């Protein structure tokens, strides 16, 4: 174990009461918010959409809280610390993606649906098959995203509490899973939204503090910071240029293109982001919330430059890797170094930033779980299994039970993925969302000829292609950094499937439509078009 990690563990054990107190305070505060919100949750609209009572600014804050996940805080900082310029590409991709969401999806989606993506698809197509497909896709994408958050939680708390055993790390993943189940089952969308708003404020404040301290350390001279980072990385000038991770071979260049496409197109298909548009009263408020989110998220991603390059300048790369192979602990270790490795202030800063990161994880997993349990209850249980006869009480009860099931699956898979880079894991979720959800949403909203067959081909085809390629990629087997490093059954060379699976999703939507003998309902499409563009008749 490297000196910095030994000291980090030592500081953590020496100040363990402080660390546990900070974690406990945050968990207790969020549980109070959740219980309070649970008491305000009277019906399905409250559980799924928070009663549509949130303002554009409040929802923008919650959206940014939902979006700035463990991948943003831990994964991107680690990727920049280890790979320099190439790591920052995650920040650019995550931010640019919001333009697609703003221009193409936010307002029409808010106008067209009630609670889920399935509502939009079912508006002019056969209810049962498209709702089943939408629910399946939502759950798969959410579980991929949940893996990243669980992996981040295991790494973070292990570092703080000095836990090195696999059993201890798995126990932490289980704890996060239990907490997220409690948040969603008790608080619904209202509780989740308030937790996300609090977490967004904490995360931005923590990032501002670290950014200020990094810049102060280098006398606000960014050139000096980058020079130190390049020297300390052992890579020299190459650290500040493209190609350190994605330029060595033709395969890595293709991987970069695949990653970029997945990041830019994925946001507009992420279920936990899409359902946030239903929590505001009007389409205008939905548009305003996206604009607020872009501003907050943009400012945060600029600060990831300081976090990542600050970690590269102040901590040796082998020390970061010794703590976590994927670099996920770079931000907490940066806090420790900025405060002083052997000082109480360093331990306080380490504990504070780690508590903020833990808050980030809890808020995001709650949003993801709510999206998938809502889709199961509203799309699959109420409209497919019960064929529209379920009461609101039965529907909300089904959502709560679905939360328990999805939480259990996430705990098991999260324990297996605990050593993978969380930014990379999230990029996989983006690829699956862009392959299965985005083509279907865009075709439903903007293509008059689109049919039920086209929707099913697009969702299932995109989903199977993306997940299948991931299973046979280096992410799962064949490399030291894989989920199963000791076996090798990969044949797909890229770590992100977006380059193949996204065009397949779009193409299958067209093929399924053109080859089907269905006659699209022109009147229903005209109705949807007016509603999506004007808000007339929106819930």
C-alpha positions as CSV (number, residue, x, y, z in Angstrom):
1,X,0.0,0.0,0.0
2,X,1.4,3.4,-0.9
3,X,2.3,6.0,1.7
4,X,-0.6,8.3,0.8
5,X,-3.1,5.5,1.1
6,X,-1.6,4.3,4.3
7,X,-1.8,7.8,5.7
8,X,-5.3,8.2,4.3
9,X,-6.4,5.0,6.0
10,X,-4.5,6.1,9.2
11,X,-6.1,9.6,9.2
12,X,-9.5,7.9,8.5
13,X,-9.1,5.5,11.4
14,X,-7.8,8.3,13.7
15,X,-10.8,10.5,12.9
16,X,-13.3,7.7,12.4
17,X,-15.8,9.1,14.9
18,X,-15.8,12.4,12.9
19,X,-16.2,10.6,9.6
20,X,-19.0,8.4,10.8
21,X,-20.7,11.4,12.4
22,X,-20.7,13.3,9.1
23,X,-22.1,10.4,7.2
24,X,-24.7,9.8,9.9
25,X,-25.8,13.5,9.9
26,X,-26.3,13.4,6.1
27,X,-28.2,10.1,6.1
28,X,-30.4,11.3,9.1
29,X,-31.1,14.6,7.4
30,X,-32.1,13.0,4.2
31,X,-34.3,10.4,6.0
32,X,-36.1,13.2,7.8
33,X,-36.7,14.9,4.4
34,X,-37.9,11.6,3.0
35,X,-40.3,10.9,5.8
36,X,-41.7,14.4,5.6
37,X,-42.2,14.1,1.8
38,X,-43.8,10.6,2.3
39,X,-46.5,12.2,4.4
40,X,-47.3,14.6,1.6
41,X,-47.5,11.7,-0.9
42,X,-51.3,11.1,-1.3
43,X,-51.7,9.6,-4.8
44,X,-49.9,8.3,-7.8
45,X,-49.2,11.8,-9.2
46,X,-47.4,12.6,-5.9
47,X,-45.4,9.4,-6.0
48,X,-44.4,9.5,-9.6
49,X,-44.2,13.2,-10.4
50,X,-44.1,15.0,-7.0
51,X,-47.6,16.4,-7.6
52,X,-46.1,18.5,-10.5
53,X,-45.5,21.2,-7.9
54,X,-41.8,22.0,-8.5
55,X,-40.6,25.3,-10.1
56,X,-38.3,25.4,-13.1
57,X,-35.4,26.4,-10.8
58,X,-36.1,23.7,-8.2
59,X,-36.4,21.0,-10.9
60,X,-33.2,22.4,-12.6
61,X,-31.4,22.0,-9.3
62,X,-32.8,18.5,-8.9
63,X,-32.0,17.5,-12.5
64,X,-28.4,18.6,-11.9
65,X,-28.3,16.7,-8.7
66,X,-29.6,13.6,-10.5
67,X,-27.1,14.0,-13.4
68,X,-24.0,14.9,-11.4
69,X,-23.4,11.3,-10.2
70,X,-20.5,9.4,-8.8
71,X,-19.3,9.2,-12.4
72,X,-19.1,13.0,-12.5
73,X,-17.4,13.5,-9.2
74,X,-15.3,10.4,-8.7
75,X,-14.9,8.9,-12.1
76,X,-14.1,12.0,-14.2
77,X,-11.7,13.3,-11.6
78,X,-10.0,9.9,-11.6
79,X,-9.9,9.7,-15.4
80,X,-8.3,13.1,-15.7
81,X,-5.8,12.4,-12.9
82,X,-4.7,9.2,-14.7
83,X,-5.1,10.1,-18.4
84,X,-5.1,13.9,-18.6
85,X,-6.7,15.4,-21.7
86,X,-8.4,12.1,-22.6
87,X,-10.1,12.0,-19.2
88,X,-11.6,15.4,-19.7
89,X,-13.5,14.1,-22.7
90,X,-16.0,12.6,-20.4
91,X,-16.8,16.1,-19.0
92,X,-17.3,17.5,-22.5
93,X,-19.5,14.7,-23.6
94,X,-21.7,14.8,-20.5
95,X,-22.3,18.5,-20.9
96,X,-22.8,18.7,-24.7
97,X,-25.5,15.9,-24.3
98,X,-27.8,18.4,-22.7
99,X,-28.2,20.3,-25.9
100,X,-29.8,17.3,-27.5
101,X,-32.1,16.9,-24.4
102,X,-33.1,20.6,-24.5
103,X,-33.6,21.0,-28.3
104,X,-35.3,17.7,-29.1
105,X,-36.8,16.0,-26.0
106,X,-37.6,18.1,-22.9
107,X,-40.6,20.1,-24.0
108,X,-42.4,17.6,-26.3
109,X,-41.9,14.8,-23.7
110,X,-43.4,16.9,-20.9
111,X,-46.4,17.7,-23.1
112,X,-47.0,14.2,-24.3
113,X,-46.7,11.9,-21.3
114,X,-47.9,11.6,-17.7
115,X,-45.3,9.7,-15.7
116,X,-43.1,7.6,-17.9
117,X,-41.5,7.2,-21.4
118,X,-44.1,4.4,-22.0
119,X,-46.9,7.0,-21.9
120,X,-45.5,8.8,-24.9
121,X,-45.0,5.6,-26.9
122,X,-48.4,4.2,-26.0
123,X,-50.2,7.4,-27.0
124,X,-50.5,6.4,-30.7
125,X,-49.5,2.7,-30.6
126,X,-50.7,-0.6,-29.2
127,X,-50.5,-0.2,-25.4
128,X,-49.4,-3.6,-24.1
129,X,-46.4,-4.4,-26.3
130,X,-44.8,-0.9,-26.3
131,X,-45.3,-0.4,-22.6
132,X,-43.7,-3.8,-21.9
133,X,-40.8,-2.8,-24.1
134,X,-40.4,0.6,-22.6
135,X,-40.6,-0.8,-19.0
136,X,-38.0,-3.5,-19.9
137,X,-35.6,-0.9,-21.4
138,X,-36.0,1.5,-18.5
139,X,-35.2,-1.2,-15.9
140,X,-32.1,-2.4,-17.9
141,X,-30.7,1.1,-18.4
142,X,-31.3,2.1,-14.8
143,X,-29.5,-1.1,-13.5
144,X,-26.5,-0.3,-15.7
145,X,-26.4,3.2,-14.2
146,X,-26.9,1.8,-10.7
147,X,-23.9,-0.4,-11.0
148,X,-21.7,2.7,-11.3
149,X,-23.1,4.3,-8.2
150,X,-22.8,1.1,-6.2
151,X,-19.2,0.7,-7.3
152,X,-18.5,4.3,-6.3
153,X,-20.0,3.8,-2.9
154,X,-18.0,0.7,-2.1
155,X,-14.7,2.4,-3.1
156,X,-15.4,5.6,-1.2
157,X,-16.6,4.2,2.2
158,X,-13.9,1.5,2.1
159,X,-11.2,4.2,1.8
160,X,-12.7,6.2,4.7
161,X,-13.2,3.3,7.1
162,X,-10.0,1.5,6.1
163,X,-12.0,-1.5,4.9
164,X,-9.8,-3.7,2.6
165,X,-11.7,-7.0,2.6
166,X,-14.1,-7.8,-0.3
167,X,-16.7,-8.8,2.3
168,X,-16.6,-5.3,3.8
169,X,-16.9,-3.6,0.4
170,X,-19.9,-5.8,-0.5
171,X,-21.5,-4.9,2.9
172,X,-21.2,-1.2,2.0
173,X,-22.8,-1.8,-1.4
174,X,-25.6,-3.6,0.4
175,X,-26.0,-0.6,2.8
176,X,-26.4,1.8,0.0
177,X,-29.0,-0.5,-1.6
178,X,-31.0,-0.7,1.6
179,X,-31.0,3.1,2.0
180,X,-32.1,3.8,-1.6
181,X,-35.0,1.3,-1.1
182,X,-36.0,3.3,2.0
183,X,-35.8,6.6,0.2
184,X,-38.0,5.6,-2.7
185,X,-40.6,3.4,-0.9
186,X,-41.2,6.1,1.7
187,X,-40.6,9.4,-0.1
188,X,-41.5,8.8,-3.7
189,X,-40.7,11.6,-6.2
190,X,-41.2,14.4,-3.7
191,X,-38.7,12.9,-1.2
192,X,-36.2,12.0,-4.0
193,X,-36.4,15.5,-5.5
194,X,-35.7,17.3,-2.2
195,X,-32.8,14.9,-1.5
196,X,-31.4,15.7,-5.0
197,X,-31.7,19.4,-4.5
198,X,-29.8,19.3,-1.2
199,X,-27.2,17.0,-2.7
200,X,-26.7,19.3,-5.7
201,X,-26.0,22.3,-3.4
202,X,-23.6,20.2,-1.3
203,X,-21.7,18.9,-4.3
204,X,-21.3,22.2,-6.1
205,X,-20.2,23.8,-2.8
206,X,-17.6,21.0,-2.3
207,X,-16.4,21.3,-5.8
208,X,-16.0,25.1,-5.4
209,X,-14.1,24.6,-2.2
210,X,-11.6,22.1,-3.7
211,X,-11.2,24.1,-6.9
212,X,-10.4,27.3,-4.9
213,X,-7.9,25.4,-2.8
214,X,-6.2,23.8,-5.9
215,X,-5.9,27.2,-7.6
216,X,-4.7,28.8,-4.4
217,X,-2.0,26.2,-4.2
218,X,-0.7,27.2,-7.6
219,X,-1.3,30.9,-7.1
220,X,-4.2,30.9,-9.5
221,X,-1.8,30.2,-12.3
222,X,-3.5,27.5,-14.5
223,X,-0.4,27.0,-16.7
224,X,1.6,26.2,-13.5
225,X,-1.1,23.7,-12.4
226,X,-1.1,21.9,-15.8
227,X,2.8,21.9,-15.9
228,X,3.0,20.3,-12.5
229,X,0.3,17.8,-13.4
230,X,2.2,16.8,-16.6
231,X,5.5,16.5,-14.7
232,X,4.0,14.5,-11.8
233,X,2.1,12.2,-14.1
234,X,5.4,10.8,-15.5
235,X,3.9,11.2,-19.0
236,X,5.3,14.7,-19.7
237,X,3.7,16.8,-22.4
238,X,1.7,13.8,-23.7
239,X,-0.5,14.1,-20.5
240,X,-1.9,17.4,-21.8
241,X,-2.5,16.2,-25.4
242,X,-5.1,13.8,-27.0
243,X,-4.2,10.2,-27.3
244,X,-2.9,9.0,-23.9
245,X,-5.9,6.7,-23.5
246,X,-7.7,6.9,-26.9
247,X,-5.0,7.3,-29.4
248,X,-2.5,4.4,-29.1
249,X,-4.2,2.1,-31.7
250,X,-7.0,2.2,-34.2
251,X,-9.2,0.3,-31.7
252,X,-8.8,2.9,-29.0
253,X,-9.6,5.7,-31.5
254,X,-12.8,3.9,-32.5
255,X,-13.5,3.5,-28.7
256,X,-13.2,7.2,-28.3
257,X,-15.7,7.9,-31.2
258,X,-18.0,5.2,-29.7
259,X,-17.8,6.8,-26.2
260,X,-18.4,10.3,-27.6
261,X,-21.5,9.2,-29.5
262,X,-22.9,7.4,-26.5
263,X,-22.4,10.4,-24.2
264,X,-23.9,13.0,-26.5
265,X,-26.9,11.0,-27.5
266,X,-27.5,9.0,-24.2
267,X,-28.8,11.8,-21.9
268,X,-31.9,12.3,-23.9
269,X,-32.8,8.6,-23.4
270,X,-32.0,8.2,-19.7
271,X,-35.2,7.2,-17.8
272,X,-34.3,8.9,-14.5
273,X,-33.7,12.2,-16.4
274,X,-36.8,11.9,-18.6
275,X,-39.2,11.5,-15.7
276,X,-37.8,14.7,-14.1
277,X,-39.6,16.6,-16.8
278,X,-43.0,15.4,-15.4
279,X,-42.4,17.1,-12.0
280,X,-43.1,20.6,-13.3
281,X,-46.5,22.1,-14.0
282,X,-45.9,23.3,-17.6
283,X,-43.7,22.8,-20.6
284,X,-42.3,26.3,-20.1
285,X,-41.1,25.2,-16.6
286,X,-39.6,22.0,-18.1
287,X,-37.6,24.1,-20.6
288,X,-36.5,26.5,-17.8
289,X,-35.4,23.6,-15.6
290,X,-33.2,22.3,-18.5
291,X,-31.6,25.7,-18.9
292,X,-30.9,25.9,-15.2
293,X,-29.5,22.4,-15.3
294,X,-27.1,23.2,-18.2
295,X,-25.8,26.3,-16.3
296,X,-25.2,24.3,-13.0
297,X,-23.8,21.2,-14.7
298,X,-21.6,23.3,-17.0
299,X,-20.0,25.1,-14.0
300,X,-19.5,21.8,-12.3
301,X,-17.8,20.2,-15.2
302,X,-15.4,23.1,-15.6
303,X,-14.4,22.5,-12.0
304,X,-13.6,18.8,-12.7
305,X,-10.6,20.2,-14.6
306,X,-9.2,21.6,-11.4
307,X,-10.1,18.4,-9.4
308,X,-8.5,16.0,-12.0
309,X,-5.4,18.0,-12.9
310,X,-5.0,19.1,-9.2
311,X,-5.0,15.4,-8.2
312,X,-2.5,14.7,-11.0
313,X,-0.2,17.5,-9.8
314,X,-0.3,16.7,-6.1
315,X,-0.5,12.9,-6.0
316,X,1.6,10.3,-7.7
317,X,-0.4,8.2,-10.2
318,X,0.8,4.9,-8.6
319,X,-0.7,6.2,-5.3
320,X,-4.1,6.8,-6.9
321,X,-4.0,3.4,-8.6
322,X,-3.0,1.7,-5.3
323,X,-6.1,3.1,-3.7
324,X,-8.4,2.1,-6.6
325,X,-7.3,0.6,-9.9
326,X,-9.8,2.8,-11.9
327,X,-8.8,6.0,-10.1
328,X,-12.2,6.6,-8.4
329,X,-10.6,7.9,-5.2
330,X,-8.6,10.7,-6.8
331,X,-11.0,13.5,-5.5
332,X,-11.1,12.3,-1.8
333,X,-7.3,11.9,-1.9
334,X,-7.0,15.4,-3.4
335,X,-9.0,16.7,-0.4
336,X,-6.6,14.9,2.0
337,X,-3.5,16.3,0.3
338,X,-4.9,19.9,0.1
339,X,-5.7,19.8,3.8
340,X,-2.4,18.2,4.8
341,X,-1.9,14.4,4.8
342,X,-0.9,14.2,8.5
343,X,-3.2,17.0,9.8
344,X,-6.6,17.1,11.4
345,X,-7.7,19.6,8.8
346,X,-6.8,17.1,6.1
347,X,-8.9,14.4,7.8
348,X,-11.8,16.8,8.1
349,X,-11.6,17.8,4.5
350,X,-11.3,14.1,3.4
351,X,-14.4,13.2,5.5
352,X,-16.4,16.2,4.3
353,X,-15.7,15.6,0.6
354,X,-16.3,11.9,1.0
355,X,-19.6,12.6,2.8
356,X,-20.7,14.8,-0.1
357,X,-19.7,12.1,-2.6
358,X,-21.7,9.6,-0.6
359,X,-24.7,12.0,-0.6
360,X,-24.3,12.2,-4.4
361,X,-24.5,8.4,-4.7
362,X,-27.5,8.1,-2.4
363,X,-29.5,10.8,-4.3
364,X,-28.7,9.4,-7.8
365,X,-29.5,5.8,-6.8
366,X,-32.8,7.0,-5.4
367,X,-33.7,8.7,-8.7
368,X,-32.7,5.7,-10.8
369,X,-34.6,3.3,-8.6
370,X,-37.7,5.5,-8.8
371,X,-37.5,5.7,-12.6
372,X,-37.3,1.9,-13.0
373,X,-39.9,1.0,-10.3
374,X,-42.3,3.7,-11.7
375,X,-42.0,2.2,-15.2
376,X,-42.6,-1.3,-13.9
377,X,-45.7,-0.3,-11.9
378,X,-47.2,2.2,-14.3
379,X,-46.3,0.5,-17.7
380,X,-46.0,-3.2,-17.0
381,X,-48.2,-3.8,-13.9
382,X,-51.0,-1.4,-14.3
383,X,-51.4,-1.4,-18.1
384,X,-50.1,-4.8,-19.2
385,X,-50.7,-7.2,-16.3
386,X,-53.8,-5.5,-14.9
387,X,-54.9,-4.1,-18.4
388,X,-55.8,-0.7,-17.0
389,X,-57.9,-1.9,-14.1
390,X,-55.4,-1.3,-11.2
391,X,-56.3,1.4,-8.7
392,X,-53.8,4.1,-7.9
393,X,-53.2,2.5,-4.5
394,X,-52.4,-0.8,-6.1
395,X,-50.1,0.9,-8.6
396,X,-48.1,2.7,-6.0
397,X,-47.9,-0.5,-3.9
398,X,-46.5,-2.3,-7.0
399,X,-43.9,0.4,-7.5
400,X,-42.8,0.0,-3.9
401,X,-42.4,-3.7,-4.2
402,X,-40.5,-3.2,-7.5
403,X,-38.1,-0.9,-5.7
404,X,-37.2,-3.8,-3.3
405,X,-36.6,-6.2,-6.3
406,X,-34.5,-3.7,-8.3
407,X,-32.6,-2.8,-5.2
408,X,-31.7,-6.4,-4.6
409,X,-30.5,-7.0,-8.2
410,X,-28.4,-3.8,-8.0
411,X,-26.7,-4.8,-4.8
412,X,-25.6,-8.2,-6.3
413,X,-24.4,-6.6,-9.6
414,X,-22.8,-3.6,-7.8
415,X,-20.8,-5.9,-5.6
416,X,-19.4,-7.6,-8.8
417,X,-18.5,-4.3,-10.5
418,X,-16.8,-2.6,-7.5
419,X,-13.4,-2.3,-9.2
420,X,-14.5,-0.8,-12.5
421,X,-14.2,3.0,-13.3
422,X,-17.5,4.5,-12.5
423,X,-17.4,7.0,-15.4
424,X,-16.9,4.1,-17.8
425,X,-19.8,2.2,-16.3
426,X,-22.1,5.2,-16.7
427,X,-21.0,5.5,-20.3
428,X,-22.3,2.0,-20.9
429,X,-25.7,3.1,-19.5
430,X,-25.6,6.0,-21.9
431,X,-24.9,3.7,-24.8
432,X,-27.8,1.4,-23.9
433,X,-30.2,4.4,-23.4
434,X,-29.1,5.9,-26.8
435,X,-29.5,2.6,-28.6
436,X,-32.9,1.6,-27.2
437,X,-34.8,4.6,-25.9
438,X,-33.7,7.6,-28.0
439,X,-34.6,6.3,-31.5
440,X,-38.0,5.3,-30.3
441,X,-38.7,8.6,-28.6
442,X,-37.6,10.7,-31.6
443,X,-39.5,8.5,-34.1
444,X,-42.7,8.6,-32.0
445,X,-42.6,12.3,-31.7
446,X,-41.5,13.3,-35.2
447,X,-42.2,10.5,-37.7
448,X,-45.8,10.2,-38.8
449,X,-45.3,6.7,-40.4
450,X,-43.8,5.1,-37.2
451,X,-45.6,2.0,-36.0
452,X,-45.8,-0.3,-33.0
453,X,-43.5,-2.9,-34.9
454,X,-40.9,-0.2,-35.5
455,X,-41.0,0.8,-31.8
456,X,-40.5,-2.9,-30.7
457,X,-37.7,-3.5,-33.2
458,X,-35.9,-0.4,-32.1
459,X,-36.2,-0.9,-28.4
460,X,-35.5,-4.6,-28.2
461,X,-33.0,-4.6,-31.1
462,X,-31.1,-1.6,-29.6
463,X,-31.2,-3.1,-26.1
464,X,-30.1,-6.6,-27.1
465,X,-27.3,-5.3,-29.4
466,X,-25.9,-2.9,-26.8
467,X,-26.1,-5.3,-23.8
468,X,-24.8,-8.2,-25.9
469,X,-21.8,-6.3,-27.1
470,X,-21.0,-5.2,-23.5
471,X,-21.1,-8.8,-22.3
472,X,-18.5,-9.8,-24.9
473,X,-16.4,-6.7,-24.5
474,X,-13.2,-6.0,-22.5
475,X,-15.4,-4.4,-19.8
476,X,-16.6,-7.9,-18.7
477,X,-13.6,-10.1,-19.4
478,X,-10.1,-10.3,-20.9
479,X,-8.2,-7.4,-19.2
480,X,-6.8,-6.8,-15.7
481,X,-9.4,-4.0,-15.3
482,X,-12.4,-6.2,-16.4
483,X,-15.3,-7.3,-14.2
484,X,-14.0,-10.9,-14.5
485,X,-10.2,-10.4,-15.1
486,X,-9.3,-14.1,-14.7
487,X,-11.3,-15.3,-17.7
488,X,-11.4,-14.1,-21.3
489,X,-14.5,-14.6,-23.5
490,X,-14.5,-11.2,-25.2
491,X,-14.6,-10.9,-29.0
492,X,-15.9,-7.3,-29.3
493,X,-12.8,-5.1,-29.2
494,X,-14.4,-1.8,-28.0
495,X,-15.2,-0.9,-24.4
496,X,-18.3,1.1,-25.4
497,X,-20.8,-0.4,-27.9
498,X,-22.4,2.9,-28.9
499,X,-20.7,3.1,-32.4
500,X,-22.5,-0.1,-33.4
501,X,-25.6,-0.3,-31.2
502,X,-26.9,3.2,-31.7
503,X,-27.1,3.1,-35.5
504,X,-28.6,-0.4,-35.2
505,X,-31.3,1.0,-32.9
506,X,-32.2,3.8,-35.3
507,X,-32.0,1.4,-38.4
508,X,-34.2,-1.3,-36.8
509,X,-36.8,1.3,-36.0
510,X,-37.0,2.2,-39.7
511,X,-36.9,-1.5,-40.9
512,X,-39.6,-2.5,-38.4
513,X,-41.9,0.3,-39.6
514,X,-41.4,-0.2,-43.3
515,X,-41.7,-4.0,-43.1
516,X,-44.9,-4.0,-41.0
517,X,-48.3,-4.1,-42.5
518,X,-49.7,-1.7,-39.9
519,X,-51.5,1.4,-40.9
520,X,-50.4,4.3,-38.6
521,X,-53.3,6.2,-37.0
522,X,-52.9,9.6,-38.7
523,X,-55.4,11.3,-36.5
524,X,-53.6,10.1,-33.3
525,X,-50.3,11.4,-34.7
526,X,-51.8,14.8,-35.5
527,X,-53.2,14.9,-32.0
528,X,-49.8,14.0,-30.5
529,X,-48.0,16.5,-32.7
530,X,-50.3,19.4,-31.6
531,X,-50.0,18.3,-28.0
532,X,-46.2,17.8,-28.0
533,X,-45.6,21.2,-29.6
534,X,-48.2,23.4,-27.9
535,X,-49.0,21.6,-24.6
536,X,-52.7,21.5,-25.4
537,X,-54.3,18.8,-23.3
538,X,-51.1,18.0,-21.4
539,X,-51.5,16.6,-17.9
